[in-house]
Amino acid sequence: MSVALPGPRLTSLSHGGGCGCKIAPGVLSEILASSGAAGFVPPELMVGIETADDAAVYRLNDAQALVATTDFFMPIVDDPYEFGRIAATNALSDVYAMGGKPIMALALVAMPVNTLPLEVIGAIVRGGQDVCRAAGIPIAGGHTIDSVEPIYGLVALGLVHPERVRRNAAAQVGDVLVLGKPLGVGVYSAALKKEQLGAEGYRHMIANTTRLNTPGPLLAELPGVHAMTDVTGFGLAGHALEMARGAGRTVQLHWPQVPLLPGVAELAAQGFVTGASGRNWAGYGADVRLGTGLPATAQALLTDPQTSGGLLVACAPESVAAVLAVFEREGFAQAAVVGQVQSGPAQLFISAD
């Protein structure tokens, strides 16, 4: 449970927060291109870096594959306990997005030890531990360093049956897209940093970012679910575009069907938008077509970086009811159909209907 602790505001110590800290997609592409080939790739490596998927997957045997990922970032909120919870939830999401079940985690802790009181650092770590406990896994080790900015996250490991691995690149023409969580965390964070986010908005922000994406392995058991990813720092548009590129197909999103967190549209209209949103658009906007009649804030909200965002699922039309039922049973009441996969070039189209 969070309590008031001494020390400076956590968000004042970092140049960005949450998944909004990600390197811009265009810059990341240049870095990866200049780094050369991936090197030695054993036949057991089922998923690597080739399609910007959520985690690596290594086949252990005919019944098990290891899912491995890591995620860490700087504070998105000032409450240290909640920061720890959000960061841990976000890191575990990549395992769920591959269809896996987490088995353990390692903590990554980089803190300005001469600036932050030790009890604040302890609260961050405790928040991460509580999330892992809720997921039924231990934090079995980790690494700590003294850092200029506070950074926390996890190395997350999970298991999945090799036949149930769900990549972001396997969507099929005719598939329906379902989004598990509403958008707007980046907008909330921008308002919070300027002390303009009300108590109700903050409550929704914490609830959204600390809800584990537990539907992932349950959805992977459904034969009609072809592809999954989680929506994080590149926004819904960026991760939907990755799905389109991986499948070599056109993805269409219907803007009125996209769920938003309460008050987010109004905050975005008031200018509470992160810098990461603009960097996202600069990185991939050339492959996104915006339909006529969209609201002025649509582009900013589609590129809004989501910290610990929802699963984006591509499934056969006859599986939509089962997918929505899984989300509802797991507590994701706002899960919604948001689009479909079509034949055509690898691009994203946003319609106003």
N, C-alpha and C positions, 0 to 999 in steps of 0.2 A: 504494500500500500504506500502511496506517495505521501510525503510529509514535507513541510517547508524546511529548507536547509540553507546554511550560510553560503556566501560566495557570489560571484558575478553571474549574470544571466548567461546560461550556456550558449544561447544563440548569438550573444555578443562576441563570443570567442571564435566564431567560425565565419568564413567568407561565404558559405552557402549551407544549406541544410537538407538532410534526407537524400532521396534519390535525385534531387535537383543538383547535387554535387557531381553527378556523372559528367565525364568528358563529353562534349557535344558530339553527336553522331558523325558529323562530317569530319571532325578532327580525329575521332577514333578510327574511322575508316582509313585515313591517311597513315596513322600510326601502324595499324595492322598490315597495311599494304607494304610499308617500308620495312617491316620486320622480317619479311621473307616468308618462306614456306613454314608449315607447322612442324617440320622435322619428322622424326621417326613416329609412325602411326601404326601401332600393333593391330592385328586383326580383331582383338578383343575390344578395342575402343569403338563402341557403337555410336556415340555422339561426341564430337569434338567442337572445334571453333568454326566449322565450315558454314553453318547457317545461323550464327548468332543465337544459338539456343540458350535455354535458361541454365543448364548444368551439363557437365560431362557425365557420360554413362559408360561404364566398363563392365563387360560381360564376365562374370565369375564362373558360371556353369550354366547348365540348361535351364535352371530354375531361378537363378539370382543374377542380378546386375547391380553394381555399385553406382549410386548417384552421388556426385561430388560437386560442391559449389562453395563459393565464398562471397560474402557481401558485407560491406561496412561503410559508414558515412559519418558526417558531422551532425550535430544536434539540429533537429527540426522543431523541438520544443524546449522550454527552459526547465521543466521538471525532470530531474535526472533519472528517476525511476521509470517514468513514462518513456523517456528517450531510450533507455535500455530495452524496454518491452517492444517498442516500435522497431528498433534495429534488429532484434532477434526474430521477431515475427517476419520481417522482410527477408531475412536471410533464409529462413526455413521455407519460405514460399517457393523458392526455385526447385526444391526437392519435390514438393507437392505438384508443381507445374509439369514435371516430367512423369507424373503418375506414381511417384515413389512415396514411401513412408520413411520419415526420419528415424535414424537409429542412435545418433549421437552428434555432438557439436564440440568445436573448439572455440574458445573466446579470443577475439582480437581486440586488444585494449591499448590505445595510444592516448595518453593524457598529459596535459600541462601540470605536472605534479606540484610545481611551485606557485600555481595560480589557483587551482581548484582544491578545496578542502578534501581530505581523504574520505570523509563521510559522503561527500557528493559522488566521488568516484565509486565508492562502495554501493551507493544506491543505483548507479547505472548498471553495475555488474549484477546486482540483485534483481533488477528488472528483467535482464536477459535470462537469469537463472529461472525466474518464475515462469516465463514463457516456455522455456524448454521443459520445465516440469509439467506444464499443462499439455505439452505435446508428447509427454511420456518418454522423454530422453534425457540423458545426463549431459552436462558440460564436462567433458572428460580431460580437459587441459586447455592450452592456449598459449598466447604470447603477449607480453606487455612491453611498451617502450615509453619513454618520456617524449612528448610531442608538443609542438607549438599550439596546435588546435586539438580539441577533444574529438576522438574518433573511437567508435565502438561497432563491433559486428561479430559475425561468426563464420567459421568454416563449418558447413553442414554436410553430413553424410547420411545417405538413405539407401534403401533397397527397393528393387522393383523386379517383377518377373520380366525377362527380356521381351516377351510378346506383348507386354502392357506398357512399354515405354511410349510416351506420347510426346512427339517432337512438335516444334512450331512450323515445320515445313511440309506436313503431310495432309493439308486440307485438300478437299476434292471439290470439283465443280458441282454446284447444287447444295453444298453444305450451308447450314445455318450457323450464324455466330451468336453466341450467348456470352454476356459479360456478367461476372459474378458480383462486382462491387461498383457503387456509384463513383463518379469522377469528382475531383475538386480539391484534393489534398494540397496540391501546390498553391492554389488560390488561398486556401485557409492559412497555409504557412506564411504566405506573403502578408496577409492581413495581421497574423499573429506577431510577426516581426515588427510591424508598425503599431502594435498594441491596439488594433482595430477589430480583433476577432472577439465576439461576445462569448459568454459562458456556454450558451447552447451550441454554437458552432464548434467551440473547443471540445465539448463533450462528443459531438459527432466525429470530430477529427480523431480523437483517441480511440473511440469504438471501432472506427473503420480501419485504422492502421494497426490495431492490435488483434484483429480477428484472423486467426490462422486459416489458411486456405486448405482446410481439411477435405473439401470435396474432391481434390485432385486424384488421389488413388481410387476413390469410389467411381469417379467418372471414367478413369482408365479401364475399369472393368466392363464398361459398356461397349459392345462391339461397334456401335454407330458413332462413337467419338473418335475422330480421326486425328485431330491436332489440338494442342493446348500450349498456352504461354501465359505468363503473368504480366500485367500491365504495370510498369514501373517508371523509370526515369525518362524514357523517351515518349511517354504519353500514349494514349489510346491510338492515335494516328501512327506513331512510330512503330509500335509493336504489331498493329494490324498490317502495316506495310511490310514488316519482316515476315509475317505469315504469307502475305501475297508473293513476296520475292522467293521465299522458300518453295512455295507450291508452283511458281511460275504462272499465277492466275491473277485476275482482278478481284479485289475485295471491295464490296460496297457497304458503307455504313449509313444507316438512316438516322440523321441527327435527332429528330424528335423522340426516337426510342431510346436514346442514350441516357441512362440514369445519372442524375447529378446529386451531390450532397446538398442539404438544405441551405439556401441563401447563397450558394456559390455563383449562380448566374448574376445576381445583383452585385456581389463583391467584384466579380470580373469586370462588370460594366463600370464600376467605380475606379478601375485601374489597378486592382490588387492582383497582379500577374507576375510570375517569377521571370527572372532573366533567362532561366533554362528553357522556358517556353519559346522564346524568340530564337535561341540557339538551336533548338530542336527543328523548328521550321526551316531555318537556314540550312540545316544539314540534310533534310529529306523532302522539303516542300515541293521540289521539282517533280516528284513522283506522286504528288497528291493533287487530285482535281476536286475543286470546291464547286458544288452545284449552286445555281442561282437561288436566291431567297433565304440563304442562311443568315442567322443573326450575326451582328458585328463581332460578338464574343466567341463565335463557334471555333474559329481557328485557334485562339488562345486556350480554349478549354480542351480541344482535341490534342494539343501539344503539351498540355499541363502535366508536369512530372508527377507521377503518382508514387508516393512512398508506401510500400506494402499494399500495392493495389490488388485488384481482383483478377481472377482467372479469365482468360478469353478462350472460349471453347468453340471449335469447329466440328459440327456433328451433322449426320444425315437428318433430313427433315423428320423422319419417323421416330427419331430419338430425342427430339426437342423436349417432349413432355417428361421423359425420364430424366434428362439433364436438369431441367428446372426443378423436378421433384427432389433430386439429390441436393441441390443448392438449398432448397427450402428446409429440408430435414436437418441440414447442417447450420441453419441460422442465417442464411443469406437471402433475406426476404426481398431485396431489391434487385436480385438477378433478373436479367431481361434479355430478350432477343434484340440484337442491335444491327444485324446485317446478314449478308450472305456472300458466298464465293461464286464467282462467275467466270466463264471462259473469257479470255482476253489477255492483254499484256500484264506483266507484273507491276501493278499500280494500285493505288487506293482512290476510291471515289466516294465523296461525301454528298449525300443528297439531302434536300430540305424536306422530303416527304417521308 
